[in-house]
Amino acid sequence: MSFHADINAVVALIAGILILLQPKLLNYVVAIYLIIIGITGLTGFTGFR
């Protein structure tokens, strides 16, 4: 059985769960997500394959 998930979907799911558990984490989760997306955009990294 093969499982393929888009990295953005996985990150969004984890971020959503963390925000539900600890609403104060919202600022940190958004900041980390934006930093990761920015770094991957600048380096041309498109995903794990």
Secondary structure, DSSP 4 states (H G I P E B T S, - for coil): ------HHHHHHHHHHHHHHH-GGGHHHHHHHHHHHHHHHHHHT-----
